[in-house]
Amino acid sequence: MKVEIWSDVACPWCYIGKRRFEAALATFPHKDEVEVQWRSYQLDPSLPEHYDGTELAYLSERKGMAEDQLRGMFAHVTEQAAGVGLRYDFGKVVVANSFGAHQLLHLAAAHGQADGVKEALLSGHFEHGEDIGSRGFLVRTGTHLGLDPEEINQALDSERYADDVRQDFEEARSLGVTGVPFFVIDRTYGISGAQPSELFTQALNEAWQATHPLVMVPSGDSAACGPDGCAR
C-alpha cells in the first residue's frame, strides 16, 4: 500500500499531521508493507528567497490578518503541536522560500532518506529557528543524514530536481489539492489536513481491506458452531 503526502516545509500543520499519521502507522498491523512518499507543495511560491521580517509580519502583510488574531492562531497551533511532542517557537521562525528545501527532499528520496530529511527540515524551521532558504542549512541537514555534500551542492546549483518539484505541484492541482497536508492512500482515499490519528487508522484499515479482501475457503463438514448448534 502506498501513501503519498503533499506538504510544505513551511506549513505548521504539516509537521503536526506527520506526527499524527506516524502514530496511526505505528499501530497499523501491516505497517511494514506501507510505502510513504513525500510530495512537494508550496503555500506561497511567490515568497522571495528570504523575507526581511518575522512570521507575524509576513502573515499580517500577505494575509491581511490582524496581529492579535495571528498571535491567537500561533498560540493554538503551538498547543496542538505540543500535544504530539513538538516545541514550536514562532518567534524564531525564519521566513524563506522552501523551493530549495523541496529539491533537497527529492535528492534525499533518491537515496532513501526522504523521511529523515523531511523531519530535520520541519524541526529546524519550527522548533529551532533555522533558515530553510539557506544553502548552508540545507547542506548541513543532508550531510548529517548521510548525503554527500558535494552532490547536494551540485544538485542545487544545477536545479537537478526542480522539474520534479514542479511536477508534484502540478499533480497536486490535478488531484484538487488546495491545502496541505494532504494524504492520498493508493490513489483512492484522500485525507485533507492534520486529522486525528484515529481517522488515519480508520483510513489505513479501510484502504487495506479494499485491496486485500478476505477470501473464504470452503469448509465442507469441518467442525464449527452456529446459531443452531454445533456440528458433530
C-alpha positions in Angstrom: 0.0 0.0 0.0 1.3 3.4 -0.9 0.7 6.7 0.9 1.6 10.0 -0.8 1.8 13.1 1.4 1.8 16.5 -0.1 3.2 19.1 2.3 5.3 22.2 2.6 8.3 22.6 4.9 6.9 26.0 5.8 3.5 24.6 6.9 3.0 24.2 10.7 0.1 21.8 10.4 2.1 19.6 8.1 4.5 18.7 10.9 1.6 18.1 13.3 0.0 15.9 10.6 3.2 14.0 10.1 3.2 13.1 13.8 -0.4 12.1 13.9 -0.1 9.9 10.8 3.1 8.3 12.2 1.2 7.4 15.4 -1.5 5.7 13.4 1.0 3.9 11.2 2.9 2.7 14.2 -0.1 0.6 15.3 -1.1 -0.5 11.8 -0.7 -4.3 11.6 0.6 -4.1 8.0 2.9 -1.1 8.5 5.9 -2.9 7.0 4.0 -3.1 3.7 3.2 0.6 3.5 5.4 2.8 1.3 5.3 6.5 2.3 6.3 9.1 -0.4 6.7 12.7 0.4 5.4 15.0 -2.3 6.2 18.8 -2.7 3.8 21.7 -2.3 4.3 25.4 -1.7 1.8 27.5 0.2 3.4 30.7 -1.2 5.5 30.1 -4.3 5.8 33.9 -4.8 7.7 34.3 -1.5 11.2 35.8 -2.1 14.2 33.6 -1.2 14.3 35.5 2.1 11.7 37.7 3.7 13.0 40.6 5.8 10.6 40.3 8.7 9.0 38.0 11.2 6.4 35.3 10.6 3.9 37.6 12.3 4.8 40.5 10.0 4.7 38.2 6.9 1.3 36.8 7.6 -0.1 40.1 8.5 1.2 41.6 5.3 0.3 38.8 3.0 -2.9 37.6 4.5 -4.2 40.9 5.8 -4.9 39.4 9.3 -4.8 41.5 12.5 -1.7 40.8 14.6 -3.8 39.9 17.7 -5.7 37.3 15.6 -2.4 35.9 14.4 -1.0 35.7 17.9 -4.1 33.7 18.9 -3.6 31.4 15.9 0.1 30.9 16.8 -0.9 30.0 20.4 -3.5 27.5 19.2 -1.1 25.8 16.7 1.7 25.7 19.3 -0.7 24.0 21.8 -1.7 21.4 19.1 2.0 20.8 18.3 2.8 20.3 22.0 0.1 17.6 22.0 2.2 15.5 19.7 5.6 16.3 21.3 6.7 19.3 19.2 8.0 22.5 20.6 7.1 25.3 18.2 8.6 28.7 18.5 7.0 31.1 16.1 9.1 34.0 17.4 12.2 32.3 16.0 10.8 31.2 12.6 12.8 32.5 9.6 10.5 33.3 6.7 12.1 31.9 3.5 11.1 30.3 0.2 11.0 26.5 0.5 11.7 25.6 -3.1 15.4 24.7 -2.4 14.3 22.5 0.5 11.9 20.6 -1.7 14.7 20.0 -4.2 16.8 18.6 -1.3 13.9 16.3 -0.4 13.8 14.8 -3.9 17.6 14.2 -3.7 17.1 12.6 -0.3 14.3 10.4 -1.7 16.7 9.1 -4.4 18.9 7.9 -1.5 16.2 6.5 0.7 16.5 9.4 3.2 13.4 11.5 2.5 11.7 10.9 5.8 14.8 11.8 7.8 15.4 15.0 5.8 11.7 16.0 6.0 11.8 15.6 9.8 15.0 17.6 10.1 13.7 20.5 7.9 10.4 20.8 9.7 12.1 20.6 13.1 14.7 23.1 12.1 12.1 25.6 10.8 9.5 25.4 13.5 11.5 24.4 16.6 15.0 25.8 16.2 14.7 28.9 14.0 16.8 27.6 11.2 16.7 29.2 7.7 15.2 26.7 5.2 16.3 29.0 2.4 20.0 28.9 3.4 22.3 26.7 1.3 24.4 26.1 4.4 21.5 24.8 6.4 20.3 22.5 3.5 23.8 21.1 3.0 24.3 20.6 6.8 21.0 18.9 7.1 21.5 16.5 4.2 25.1 15.7 5.2 24.0 14.9 8.8 21.7 12.2 7.3 24.4 10.7 5.1 24.1 12.6 1.8 27.2 13.7 0.1 27.7 17.5 0.5 29.2 17.8 -3.0 26.2 16.1 -4.5 23.9 18.3 -2.6 25.6 21.5 -3.9 25.7 20.2 -7.4 22.0 19.2 -7.3 21.0 22.7 -6.0 23.3 24.5 -8.4 22.0 22.7 -11.5 18.4 22.5 -10.1 18.5 18.8 -11.0 15.2 18.2 -9.2 13.4 21.4 -9.9 11.2 19.9 -12.5 10.3 17.0 -10.2 9.3 19.5 -7.5 7.1 21.4 -10.1 5.6 18.1 -11.2 4.5 17.5 -7.7 2.8 20.9 -7.7 1.0 20.1 -11.0 -0.1 16.7 -9.7 -1.5 18.3 -6.6 -3.5 20.6 -8.7 -4.8 17.8 -10.9 -5.9 15.9 -7.8 -7.7 19.0 -6.5 -5.4 19.7 -3.6 -5.9 23.2 -2.3 -4.2 22.9 1.1 -1.7 20.8 3.0 -1.1 18.4 4.5 -2.9 16.2 2.1 -2.7 12.4 2.3 -3.5 10.1 -0.6 -3.8 6.3 0.0 -3.4 4.1 -3.1 -4.8 7.0 -5.2 -8.2 6.0 -3.8 -8.5 7.6 -0.4 -7.8 11.3 0.2 -7.4 12.9 3.6 -7.1 16.7 4.0 -5.5 18.3 7.0 -3.7 17.2 10.2 -6.6 14.9 11.2 -6.6 13.0 14.5 -4.6 9.7 14.5 -7.9 7.7 14.8 -9.0 8.9 11.4 -5.7 7.9 9.8 -6.1 4.5 11.5 -9.6 4.1 10.1 -8.4 5.1 6.6 -5.5 2.8 6.6 -7.6 -0.1 7.7 -10.3 0.6 5.1 -7.8 1.0 2.3 -6.1 -2.2 3.2 -9.4 -4.2 3.3 -10.4 -2.7 -0.1 -7.3 -4.1 -1.7 -6.9 -7.2 0.4 -10.4 -8.7 0.7 -10.9 -11.7 2.9 -11.2 -14.9 0.8 -13.5 -17.6 2.3 -12.3 -21.1 1.8 -15.0 -23.8 1.5 -15.1 -25.5 4.9 -17.1 -28.7 3.9 -18.1 -30.6 7.0 -15.3 -29.2 9.3 -16.3 -28.7 12.9 -17.9 -25.4 13.7 -20.7 -23.9 15.8 -23.6 -21.7 14.7 -26.9 -20.3 16.0 -28.5 -23.7 15.6 -25.8 -25.6 17.4 -22.5 -27.3 16.7 -21.6 -29.8 14.1 -20.9 -33.3 15.3 
